[in-house]
Amino acid sequence: MSAAAAEQQAKFRTRPARREDAAAIARIYNEGIEDRVATFETEPRTEADVLGWFERGYTIVVLEAEARVRAYATAFAYRTRACYSGVREFSVYVSRADRGRGYGRAALEALIEAARQRGDWKLLSRLFPENAASRRLLAALGFREIGSYERHARLDGKWRDVIIVEKLIDAPKPAGAGAERGGKR
C-alpha cells in the first residue's frame, strides 16, 4: 500500500451501522437511485424506510470519514426458507461525492467480515453489466460472475439485464487458532 493510500485509509473507519445513521444511509441510497446505475428502484427512500432494515435484521455497516457517513454496505435474507439461512443478498453504495476513494471497497470488506462472523456462507447480488466500477471492485474482492439474467426488469421503461455475482465466505477461525501448520510440536 502506498503512503498516500495508507494516509487516506487512516482518515476513515468502518463500523456497524446504528439507527442514527438511517438518514445518511437513505441520502446515499437515494443518490444511487437517482443515478440509475446500481438499482431498479425508482422511489426515494426515507429515514423511516431504512430504520425498517434494522427491524428486519439486515446486517449494515457504514464507512465514516470526517465524522460523516460516506458509504454503506448491507446484507439481507436471500430467501425465507431455512436452507438458505446463510445466503445473504448484499448491496454497497457510496456517496456520489466520495466515489473512487476506496470507500466502497472498505465498506464491502467490513460487510464480508460481518457476514463471516454471523456464520453466513455466501453473499450474492446482481448488477448492471455496464457498471464497470462495481464489477472491478467485486472481482478484486473475490466475487465471481456466475451468469446473467436477460431482460430481468424494466428501468425507466427499458429492459435491463443483470449479472449475477457470488462470494463463498470462509468460516471464522476458532479463538486461539494459529497460522502455523505443519510446524514442530
N, C-alpha and C positions, 0 to 999 in steps of 0.2 A: 504494500500500500504506500502510495506517495505521501510525502509530508503534508501536501495540500489536502489530500483526501482524508488523512488522519485528523487534521485540524478541523475539517468540515464535520467529520463524524463526531468529534468531541463536542460539537455545538448542538447536538440533538440527542434525544433519548426516546426509546420505545417503552411502553408500559401498558398494562391492561387498561382498557377504557373505563371511565366512570360515568355515571349518569349525567354529571355536569358537563360532559363532553358532547352531549347529544346535539346541541345547536351547531357546534363546529363540524361534527360529522355530517349533519344534514346539509350544511353550507357546501362542504366539499363534494358530497354526493350530487347535489343539485348542479354544480359546475359540470360534473361528468354527464349528467342528463342533458344539460344544455349543449354540450359539445358533440353529442351524438356519435361518439367513437367507442363507447365501452358498455352500453346497456340499451336494451329495448325500452326501458322505462321512459315515459314522457312527462309524467306528472311530478312536479317538485315534491320533495319530502319535507315534513315539518319536524321540529324537535320532538313532538309527541310521537310521530311515526318511529323515530329512532329509539326513543325510550321503550317502545314496544319490543325492540330487538333484545333489550336486556331482559324483559319479562319472558321472552320466548327462549332464553338460554343461549343466544348467539355468543360465540367467542369473538371478542372485539379487542383489537389492540390499536393504539394510536402512536403516532410519532409527534413529539413536541420539539420545537426549536424556538428559542427566544420566548419561552412561556406561552407558546401558541400551538394548537394542534394544526399540523400541516398535512398529515396523511393518516389514513386508517386502513386496516385490513380486517375482514370479518369472515367467519365461517359459521355455517348454519346447517341444519339437518338436510341431507340429500333426499332421503325418503323416510317415511314414518315406520316402516317395517323394522323389527328388531334386528334382523340380519344385516341391516345397513347402519347400525348404530355408530360405527367408527368411520363411516364415509361422510365427509363433510364437503359441501359446496362452498366456495370462497369467492371473495372479490377484494380488490385493493384499489383505492382511489387516492390521488394526490391533488392537493390544491393547485389550481391552474398556474398560479404564480410561482409555485415551488417545484414544478416538474423538471426532470433532468438533473436533480441534485442527489440522487440515490435514496431519497426518502421512501419511495415505493418499495425498493429492494429491502431496506431495513424493516419496514412495516411487515412485509411478507415473510421475511426471515423470522421475525418475532411471532407471527401467526403460526408458522410451521412449528416452532418450538412449543407454543401454547397447545397446539393440536397434539403434538407428541406427548406432552405432559398429561393431557386429557385421556390419552390412550387411543386416540384416533389412528387409523392405519392408512387412510387415503384422503387427499384433498383433490377436488376436481372443479373444473369450471369450463365455461365456453366463452370464446372471444371472437370478435370480428376479424376475418383474415387480414384486413388492411391495417390492423392495429399493430404495426411493426415494433413499436417500443415495448409493448406488453409481451409480444412473442419473444423478443430478445431477452427480456427480464426473466420470463418463465423458463426459457431454455437454460439460462445461466444458473438458475436455482434447481435444475434437475427435473423440471416438469417435462413430460413428453407429450407430443401431439399424437393423439391416437385415432383421429379421424375427423370427419366433419359432418354437419347436418346441412343439407342444402335446403334453401327456402325455409329456414327454421321459423321465422316470424317476420312480420312487416314492421318497418320503422318508417314513419312519415310516408306511408303508402307504398313503400318499396320493399320487395322481398330481400331479406338479408340471410346470408349463410353464416355459420359459426364453425369455429374449430374447437374440438373437444381436447382438453388437456387434463393430465392427472399426474400426481406425485404420490408414490408409496412412501410412507413415513416409517422409519425405524422406531422400535420401542425405546423408551428411555432406559439408560443404563442403570442398573441397581446401585444403590448407595454403596460406596466402597469398591465398586468395580474398577479395576485398574486397567491401564492400556498395555501392560506388559504381558504378552502372550508368549509362551514358549521359553520364558526365562528360567533361571535357576530357582529351585525351591529349597 
